[in-house]
Amino acid sequence: MTSAHHIPHISEADLLSFGIKAQDIIGIVEHLIRGSQSHQVWSAPKAVINPPDGRYIMATLAAMDDPPLVATKSLVLNEENLDVGLPQINSLVTLLHGVTGIPLATIDGNWITAVRTAGLSAVAAKYMANGDASSIGFVGTGVQARSHLPIFKDMFPLQGIKVFGRGRKNIDVLCEAADALGLTAEVVDTAQDAVQGVDLVVTSVTHTGVTGSFLDADWLSPGCFLSSVDLGLPWHTDSFAGLDRLVIDDLAQEEALPNKLANPADVDGDLSGLISDQITGRTNANDRTAFVFRGHALGDLALSALAYQKFQENLDKA
């Protein structure tokens, strides 16, 4: 690499302009998970620092052989950012050539985090949700709710959403997004109201917003699919034992970490098991199923590789 080498930054505006769809995201996530099974894709358990002031600092690392890429994401979550007009979460992905180590690009990590999380949920939902799901309930109305909504709208014949959250601004933004997609939005008074009587549930209570467990899986209706993108922290995890199927993102990562997402005896498998048909997502239309996850480094790599591919394609057209 010479001093003249320019490392491009792929911004949020760039990423939004690429028009990436749910099918694109599901396809590349499945491709990388299959690659990990054939030892052409690798990931490390995420590293976490929890300073005493409440910040959450995290890094992920994953690599693939075809094309040869290494993606590293660094992230800081700090609720005090809101006091100075900043998002709670800020992050950056660095993308290297997987053989030479030459830097290829930096990528807006906030978009990667939001969309890869929704993408992992989408992969689980493909196998675990009923295909005719028409309603979705949200507990938590921030970035993750807003990223899940259009992807699930791409996948299912949604007609309406139910919303429960803390901040009026976020609630309004999510309802406006639903309206723009032609969906009805109902703001409800309790979290229980949001998760009962719907076909899909997404909970995304922020790390700093969880003060104790307040959600019960017994509230989920027959046939419901739950995606808990908040480490399962707001859920009474003993209630997961009553579900018909519980899947996490990565069994190997879970084994390496001390604080478990759920009682290991209640966990039926992970995304790799779903995609390879080692486990089934549901056995009948009335099964209540759930996906509880930490965030898989392969998701960050998948979205980073897809973003870089789209960026390169746009350069070729210019």
C-alpha positions in Angstrom: 0.0 0.0 0.0 1.3 3.4 -0.9 0.7 6.7 0.8 -1.5 7.6 -2.2 -3.9 4.8 -1.4 -7.4 6.2 -0.7 -9.7 4.3 1.7 -13.3 5.1 0.8 -16.0 5.7 3.5 -19.4 4.2 2.7 -21.8 6.5 4.4 -25.4 6.0 5.6 -26.6 8.1 2.6 -24.6 5.7 0.3 -26.1 2.6 2.0 -29.7 3.9 1.8 -29.2 4.7 -1.9 -28.3 1.0 -2.7 -31.9 -0.1 -2.3 -31.0 -3.3 -0.4 -34.0 -5.6 0.1 -34.9 -8.3 2.6 -34.2 -11.0 0.0 -30.7 -9.7 -0.5 -30.0 -9.7 3.2 -31.4 -13.1 3.9 -29.5 -14.5 0.9 -26.1 -13.3 2.0 -26.6 -14.2 5.7 -27.6 -17.7 4.7 -24.6 -17.9 2.3 -22.1 -16.9 5.0 -23.6 -19.3 7.6 -23.3 -22.1 5.1 -19.7 -21.0 4.5 -19.0 -21.2 8.2 -20.1 -24.8 8.1 -17.7 -25.6 5.2 -14.8 -23.6 7.0 -14.7 -20.8 4.5 -16.2 -18.2 6.8 -15.1 -17.6 10.4 -16.2 -15.4 13.3 -15.0 -14.8 16.9 -17.3 -14.3 19.9 -17.9 -10.7 20.4 -15.8 -8.8 22.9 -17.6 -6.6 25.4 -16.5 -3.9 27.9 -18.9 -2.7 30.6 -17.5 0.5 32.3 -19.0 1.3 35.6 -20.7 4.5 34.2 -23.1 2.4 32.2 -21.6 2.5 28.7 -21.6 -0.6 26.6 -18.5 -1.0 24.4 -18.4 -3.9 21.9 -16.4 -5.3 19.0 -17.1 -8.0 16.5 -14.7 -9.8 14.1 -15.5 -12.1 11.1 -13.7 -13.2 7.9 -14.6 -14.9 4.6 -12.6 -16.5 1.8 -14.8 -15.8 -1.3 -14.4 -12.9 -1.7 -11.5 -12.5 0.8 -12.8 -10.0 3.4 -12.3 -9.2 7.0 -14.8 -7.1 8.9 -14.3 -5.6 12.3 -17.0 -3.5 14.0 -16.4 -1.3 17.0 -19.5 0.1 18.8 -20.2 2.3 21.8 -23.7 2.5 23.4 -24.1 5.5 25.8 -27.6 6.7 26.8 -26.1 10.1 27.8 -25.5 10.7 24.1 -29.2 11.7 23.9 -28.5 14.7 26.1 -26.2 16.2 23.5 -28.3 15.3 20.5 -26.4 12.2 19.4 -27.7 8.6 18.8 -27.3 6.3 21.8 -25.3 3.9 19.6 -22.4 4.9 17.3 -20.2 2.5 15.5 -17.8 1.9 12.6 -16.9 -1.1 10.4 -13.4 -1.4 8.9 -13.2 -3.8 5.9 -9.8 -5.3 5.0 -8.7 -7.6 2.1 -8.7 -11.0 3.7 -5.4 -12.1 2.2 -3.2 -9.0 2.1 -4.8 -7.1 4.9 -5.0 -3.9 2.8 -7.8 -1.6 4.0 -10.7 -1.6 1.5 -13.2 0.7 3.1 -14.8 2.0 6.3 -18.6 1.7 6.5 -21.2 3.5 8.7 -21.6 1.0 11.5 -25.0 2.3 12.7 -26.6 1.3 9.5 -24.8 -2.1 9.5 -25.8 -2.7 13.1 -29.5 -1.9 12.5 -29.9 -3.8 9.3 -27.8 -6.8 10.1 -29.8 -7.2 13.3 -33.1 -7.1 11.3 -31.5 -9.4 8.8 -30.7 -12.0 11.4 -34.3 -11.7 12.6 -35.5 -12.1 9.0 -33.5 -15.3 8.5 -35.0 -16.8 11.7 -38.5 -15.6 10.7 -38.2 -17.3 7.3 -37.9 -20.6 9.0 -39.9 -20.0 12.2 -42.8 -17.7 11.4 -46.1 -18.4 9.7 -46.0 -17.1 6.1 -49.4 -15.5 6.4 -48.5 -13.3 9.4 -50.5 -10.1 9.1 -49.8 -8.2 12.4 -46.7 -7.3 14.4 -46.2 -5.9 17.9 -43.2 -3.8 18.9 -41.9 -3.3 22.4 -39.2 -0.7 22.0 -39.6 1.9 19.2 -36.1 3.0 18.3 -33.7 2.1 15.5 -34.2 -1.6 15.7 -38.0 -1.3 15.5 -37.6 1.0 12.5 -35.1 -1.4 10.7 -37.3 -4.5 11.3 -40.5 -2.9 10.0 -39.7 -2.6 6.3 -37.9 -5.9 6.2 -40.8 -7.8 7.7 -43.2 -5.9 5.5 -41.1 -7.2 2.5 -41.5 -10.8 3.9 -45.1 -11.0 5.1 -48.6 -9.6 4.2 -48.6 -7.2 7.1 -51.7 -5.1 7.7 -51.1 -3.4 11.1 -48.7 -2.9 14.0 -49.1 -2.5 17.7 -46.6 -0.2 19.5 -45.4 0.2 23.0 -42.4 2.3 24.0 -41.0 5.0 26.3 -40.3 8.0 24.1 -43.1 9.8 22.3 -40.8 10.9 19.5 -39.7 7.4 18.6 -43.3 6.1 18.8 -44.5 8.8 16.4 -41.6 8.1 14.0 -42.4 4.3 14.0 -46.1 5.0 13.4 -45.3 7.4 10.6 -43.1 4.7 9.0 -46.0 2.2 9.3 -48.4 4.7 7.7 -45.9 5.2 4.8 -46.0 1.5 4.2 -49.8 1.4 4.1 -50.1 -0.2 7.6 -52.4 0.8 10.4 -50.6 1.6 13.7 -52.1 1.3 17.2 -50.3 2.7 20.2 -51.1 0.6 23.3 -50.9 1.3 27.0 -48.9 -1.8 28.1 -46.2 -4.1 26.9 -48.6 -7.0 27.4 -51.1 -5.3 25.0 -48.3 -5.1 22.4 -47.4 -8.8 22.4 -50.8 -10.3 22.7 -53.0 -11.1 19.7 -50.3 -10.5 17.0 -48.5 -12.9 14.6 -45.0 -11.4 15.0 -43.3 -9.7 18.0 -40.1 -7.7 18.0 -38.7 -6.5 21.3 -35.8 -4.1 21.2 -35.5 -2.5 24.6 -32.1 -0.8 24.8 -29.4 -2.2 27.0 -29.6 0.9 29.3 -33.4 0.9 29.3 -33.9 -2.5 30.9 -34.5 -2.2 34.7 -35.8 -5.7 35.2 -37.8 -8.4 33.5 -41.3 -7.4 32.6 -42.3 -9.6 29.6 -43.8 -13.1 29.8 -43.7 -15.5 26.9 -47.0 -17.0 28.1 -48.6 -13.8 26.6 -47.7 -14.8 23.1 -50.6 -16.0 21.0 -50.7 -19.4 19.3 -48.7 -19.3 16.1 -46.7 -16.2 17.1 -43.0 -15.7 16.3 -40.9 -13.6 18.6 -37.6 -11.9 17.8 -35.9 -10.6 20.9 -33.0 -8.4 19.8 -32.3 -7.1 23.4 -30.5 -10.2 24.7 -33.8 -11.4 26.1 -33.2 -9.0 29.1 -36.8 -7.7 29.4 -38.2 -11.3 29.3 -38.8 -13.6 32.2 -36.5 -16.3 30.7 -38.1 -19.1 32.7 -41.3 -18.5 30.7 -39.3 -19.5 27.5 -39.7 -23.1 28.7 -43.3 -23.0 27.5 -42.4 -22.2 23.9 -42.5 -24.8 21.2 -39.2 -23.7 19.7 -36.4 -21.5 21.0 -33.4 -20.7 18.7 -30.4 -18.5 19.4 -27.9 -17.0 16.8 -24.8 -19.1 17.5 -24.3 -22.0 19.9 -20.5 -21.7 19.9 -20.6 -18.1 20.8 -23.2 -18.7 23.6 -21.0 -21.5 25.1 -18.1 -19.1 25.3 -20.0 -16.4 27.1 -20.8 -16.5 30.9 -24.3 -14.8 30.9 -26.7 -17.0 29.0 -29.5 -15.7 26.9 -31.8 -18.5 28.2 -31.6 -21.7 30.1 -29.5 -24.0 27.8 -32.0 -26.8 28.4 -34.7 -24.6 26.7 -32.6 -23.8 23.6 -33.3 -26.0 20.6 -30.5 -24.8 18.3 -29.1 -21.9 16.4 -29.4 -20.3 12.9 -26.9 -22.7 11.5 -29.1 -25.6 12.6 -32.2 -24.0 11.0 -30.5 -23.3 7.7 -29.0 -26.8 7.5 -32.3 -28.5 8.4 -30.8 -30.0 11.6 -33.8 -28.5 13.4 -37.2 -27.4 12.2 -38.5 -23.9 12.9 -42.0 -25.0 13.7 -44.0 -28.2 13.4 -47.5 -26.7 12.9 -49.2 -23.3 12.5 -50.0 -23.0 16.2 -46.4 -23.4 17.5 -45.1 -20.4 19.5 -41.5 -19.8 18.4 -38.8 -17.4 19.4 -35.4 -16.2 18.3 -33.3 -14.6 21.0 -29.9 -13.4 20.1 -26.8 -11.3 20.9 -25.7 -10.3 17.5 -23.7 -12.6 15.3 -20.4 -11.2 13.8 -21.3 -13.0 10.6 -24.3 -10.6 10.3 -21.9 -7.7 10.4 -19.6 -9.3 7.8 -22.6 -10.2 5.6 -24.0 -6.7 5.4 -20.5 -5.2 5.1 -19.7 -7.5 2.1 -23.1 -6.7 0.5 -22.6 -2.9 1.0 -19.1 -3.1 -0.4 -20.3 -5.1 -3.4 -23.1 -2.5 -4.1 -20.5 0.3 -3.7 -18.2 -1.3 -6.2 -21.1 -1.8 -8.7 -21.9 1.9 -8.4 -18.3 2.9 -9.1 -18.3 0.7 -12.2 -21.4 2.4 -13.5 -19.9 5.9 -12.9 
